[in-house]
């Protein structure tokens, strides 16, 4: 006779049965290679014992039991999606999901208890060789080349929380120009300017806070480069970019080298971003991408940009103007040079700065794009080319909504026009960039 039970009780009984009769299946290798067999044993057990759970079909119950035992509970379905950027576990019963649209929605499921949350997160960390326990209550690492994780266990957070986790899924979906426009991230003119300017040699720094969208925008700009141009990317510890393009035969059609840093307890064996920048210059790249400037690699990045390469990078700063001073601070970690000299170097290296921001309503916008004009006597003028103007903040259905519009403020300088033409931009392309203005 069938009997309805709580899911947690069914899970406990099935786990005990599988563990005692088919232990080999739940070894690390067995789980990976025995999905069908494990599911068949689960199915047989619940059928033999007539187990049912309210609101679960038999097939759904088998699937849920499987992911609880061999995978990562309800987190599994989120980890496999391409429209999610972050999974934030504030406590065992408070999980928030951040979507690529910027919307943050509470999960409709949660862990059964603090212990259940800890068990699942430990299993998740274990597949990447990381251990979370009382001796190591904070873990920061990577679950894969696309997923970053920070986990904080009890002792640091309250016991009744279980565990606090931030899972960042990097670039789950390649956004197109149309996606950025539809989401209100930028205007078509702004995106055209960034892609064409970088295509014809102008180095760009993408700046903003964490989760502001700067890396996603830089990835898009890099993806528009011609297939015959050699691109060398440098990332810290794990790959975020995937710029390799293939045709329908599976053949690579562009020219990309992806590299990552490698840490070693022996400093002589560490491969730093600065070391990879030095290496990049020996392999004849057309473009160099430094995923993020956090330290003295900023000095090498500006040197590379001033040597004639198109360089793109990101940095944490709260405005376009502040970006240059942030670069100066980072460069001084390499050489304690005069700040004015360093300022002149970084403004020459990165004539274009793009500042993006995540606003109160969780939408991301390019707030400003600037050009640094170097005058004949050597002084610098930071000119705003494009800007997002916020005109109002309203509430819709209890949620904040930012009202604003994009505006072109200034044309590019005559000096940049000349550089773009010298680097191969046609007059027709330059005219389009200038809004249809005739180019003499």
N, C-alpha and C positions, 0 to 999 in steps of 0.2 A: 504494500500500500504506500502510495506517495505521501510525503510529508513536507510541508513548507518549513524552512528554517531560516535563521539569519545568515547572511552571506559569510560573516566572519566564522560562524560555527562550521559551515560547510567547508570553508577553506581549511580550517584547522583539521578536520577529519580527513580530507583528501591529502593534505600534506603529510599527515602521520602515516597514511596508507602507502603513499608513493615512497616516502623515506624508508619505511621498513621493508617494502617488497621490491622496489626498483631503484635502489640507491644510486646505481651507476648512471641513471638518467639525469640525476641532478648534480653530477659532477660538472666541472666547467666545460669540458669538451662535450659531454653527453648532451647538455642543454642545447648547445649550438647545433648538433647534428641529429637530434632525435625529437624534433618538434612534433612530427606526425605521430610517432610512437607514444610520446608522452600524452598527447591529446587523446589518443585512443584508450589509454589506461584511465585517464580522468573520466572519459565518457562511460567506460564500463563500470567504474565504481559508482558514479551517481545513478546510473540505470539500475544496477544490482540492488542499491539501497533506496531507490525511489526518492532521491533528494531533489528538492525544488526550492527556488528562491523567488519571492514575489517580484514581479516586473522583469524577470529574466526568462527568455526562452531557453531551451536546453542548449542550443548552439551558442547563444550569448553567454550563458553560464560557463560552458566549457572554455570559451575564449578568455573570459575574465579570470577564471581559475588558473589558466595557463600563464597569462601575463603576470599574475600575482606570484606564481611560483618560479617562473623561469625568466621573466623580464622585469619590468619596472612599474607594476601596478598601472594606474590610469595615466601616469606620466608617459608611458610608451607611445600612446596615440599622439601626444603633443610633440614628442621628440621627432616623430616621423613626418610632421607637416612642414610645408614650405611657406606658410603665411604667418608664422610665429617667430618673434624675435627673442622673447624672454619668458622664462617660467620662474616666478618668484614665490618660494615657499616661505611665508612669514612665520607660520606654525603648522602643526600637523593638520589643522582644520581651516587654514586660511591660505589659499593659493590664488595668486593673481597671474593672468596670462596677458602678455603684451603682444599685440598683433602688428604686422608690418604697416598697417594703416595708422598706427599710433594709438589705437584704442586699447584700453586696459580693462579686462573683463574678469571677474572672479570665476574660477573654475566651478563647474556644477558638481564636481566630485572632490573628495578629500580623503586623507588617510584615516584609518579607523581609530588610531591612537598615536601618542608620541612614539611608542615602541615600534609600531608599524611603519611610521615615517622614517625612523632611524634605520630599520632593517632594509627598506627599499633603497634609501640613499647610499647606504654602505655597499649594497649590491651593485648599484650604478657606478660607484667609485672603484669598486674592485676590478671591474673589467679594464680599467686603465692603470691598475697597479697602485691605487691610492688607498690609504687606510685612515679612517676617521674613528678615533677613540679618545679615552680620557687623557692619554699622553700626547695626543695630537688632535686637539679639538677644533682646529681651523685648518681647512684644506683648500688650497687654490691651485687649480690645474686645468687640464683639458681632457674631456671625455673622448674627443676625436679631433680631427683637423678642422672641424667646423663648430665644435661646442666647447665653450668655456664654462667652468663651474667654480663657485665659491661656496663651501659648506661650513657651517658653524654649529657645533654640538653643545649639549648640555654642559653646564659649568661656565660657559660663556653666555649662553641664553638660558632662560628659565627652564626648569625640568619639565613643566607641563606643556612647553612648546614642542619639545622633541628634538627638532633640528630646523635650522634656518638655512635656506639654500637659494642661491641665485644662479640660474642656468641661462647663459647667453648663447643663442644660436646665431652664428655669424653668417650674414648674407644668405638666408635660406632661399631667397628668390631673386633672380636677376631682374631688376626693375628696368623698364624701358623709358624712353623719353616721354611716351604717352602716359605711363604710370605716374611719373613725377608731376606732370601737368595736371592730370586728373586728381591727384592727391593734394594739389595746391602747394607742392614743395618749391616750385619755381615756375617762371614763365618760359615760354618757348624761346624767346630772345636770349634769356640768361643762359639756358642750356646750350644754345647754338654758339654763344660767345665763348663759353668755357671749353667746349669741344674743339672749336676751330682755333682758338688761341693756343691751346696745348698742342694741337696737331701741327701747328706751324711754329713750334719752338718756345713758346712762352711758358715759363715755369710757374706752377700754381701751388699755393698752400691752402688747404682746406682746414678751417678752424672752427672750433665750437666745443661745447661740453660733451661728456660721455652721453651716448645715445641721441645725439643731435642729428645724426644722419650723414656726417662728413665722410666716413669711410665708404658708405653706400654710393654717395655721389661721386667720389673719386674713382671707385670701381667702374661706374657707368662711363665716366669720361675716358678712362683707359680702354674700355671695351670698344670705343668708337675709332681708335687709332687704326690706320691702314694695316692690312695683314702683312705687308712686306717690311714693316718697321720693327726693329728689334727692341723688345721691352724686357727690362730686368727689374724684377720686384724683390724687395727685401722686407721680411716680416719678422716679428719678434716671437720666436718659439713655435708658432703654429701658422698654418696657411689660412688666410681669410679669402684671398683672391683665387679665382679660377678663370683666368683670361684665355685659356687655350680654346681655340675654335676647331671644330672638325666638320668635314663634309659628310654627305650621306654614306660614304664608304668607310667612315671612321678614320680618315686621314687628317692629320693636323695641317691646317691651312695658314696659320699665322706663325709668328716668330717670337716666342715668349720663353723666358727663363724665370722660374719661381724659386726663390731661396728663403731659408729661415735661419735664424740664429741657433746656436747650440751652446748650452751652458755646461761648464765643467768645473769641478772643485779645484782643478789645477788651472789657474788663470791663463797659462800658456796654451792650454788646449781649447779654451773657449773661443767660439766664433761669434763675435759681436756684430752689431749693425755697422759699426765703423769699419770693421774688417771686411764685411761684405760690400760696403761702398767702395773701398779700395779695390776689391776684386772686380766689381762691376766695371770700373774704368778700363780694365784690361781685356774685356770681351766685346768691345766695340758696340755698345748699346746706342740706340737712338734716343730712348727714353729710360729714365730710372725712376722707380717708385719706391719711396721710403715710407712704409706703412704708417709709422708714427714716430715723431721726434720727441723723445723724453729725456735725452741726456746729451753727451758730447757728440753723438752722431749728427747733431744739428750743424756742427762746424763742417763736417765732411759733406753734408748735403748741400750746404750753400756753396762750398768749393766746387762741387760737381755741377751745380746750376750755372756757376760763373765760368765754367770751362766749355760751355756751348751745348751741353746736353739739356733736353727737356726734362725737368724734374718735377714730380708731384709728391706731396707729402701731407700728413695731417699733424695737427698740434692742438693742445688744449689752451684756449684763450677765450676771452669774453667779448672781443670785438676785432675788427680788421686792424685797427691801429695798434691795439694791445698785442697783436700777434708778433709784430716785429720786436717789441721789447721782450716778449717771452723767448723769441729766438736768440736774442742777445744774451739773456740769462743762461740759456742752455749752452751756447757757444763758449761762454766763459768757463764752463766746466772743463773744456779742453785746453784753452789758452786764456790766461788772464790779460787779455788785450784791452785797450782803451774802448769804452763803451761806444763812443761816437764812431770809431773806426769800424767796430762790429756792426753798428746800426747801418752804416753806409754799405757794408758788405752784404748784409741780409736783404736790404731793400733793393740792391742791384740784382741779387740772386733770384728773388721771388717778386717780380713786378705785380703779380696778381694775387690777391688774397680774397677768399670767399668765406664768409662767416655764416654758419647755419645754427639754428636754435630750435629746441623743442619747446613749444609754447604751453600756456596753461591748459588749453583744451587738447593737449597731446599731439597736436599737428606739428609737423616739421616744416620749416621754411628757410630758404636762403634769405637771410635778413639784409645782406649787403655784399656787393662785389666792388672791390676798389682796385685802382691802378696806382702804383707809385711812379710818379714822373720825376726823373732826374734832370734838373735844369743845367744849363751850360756851366754855371759857376759852381755846380756840385750840390746845391741845396736840393731837398726832397719835398715833393708835394703829393700828399695822399688824396687822390680824387675819387669820389664815389661815382661809379658807373651805373649801378643798378641798386635798388633799395626796395624792401618790403615795408610799406607804411601801415601801421596798425591804426585804425580809425575808431574802433569801438570794441568793448567786451560785453557780451550779453549772455543771458542764460536761456537755454532751450531744454525743456523737460528736466530742469534741475541740474543740467550740465553746462559748464562754461563753453562759450563759442567766441572765438576771435574773429573779428571782421577786419579785413585789410585788403590792400591791393599792391601789385608790383608796379614800379615806375622806373623808367630809364632816366637817369639824372644827367649824365654827361656822355659824350662820345669818347672813344679812346683817343689818346694823344697822337700828335703827328709822328712822334718818335716810334710809338708802337706800330702805327700804320706802315712806316718804312720798314721796320723789322719784319713784319708779317709778309710784306711783298718780297723782301729779300730772301725770306725762308720758303718761298714758293706759293704763297696764297695768290690766287688770281684776283684781278680787279673786280670780277663779278662777285666772288665770294666776299671780298672786302666791302663792296657796295651793299651786299645783303646784310653784313654785320653792322653796317652803318645805317641801316634802315632805308636802303634804297638811294642813299646819297651818291651823287656822281663822283667818281674817283679820277682825279687828274694825274 
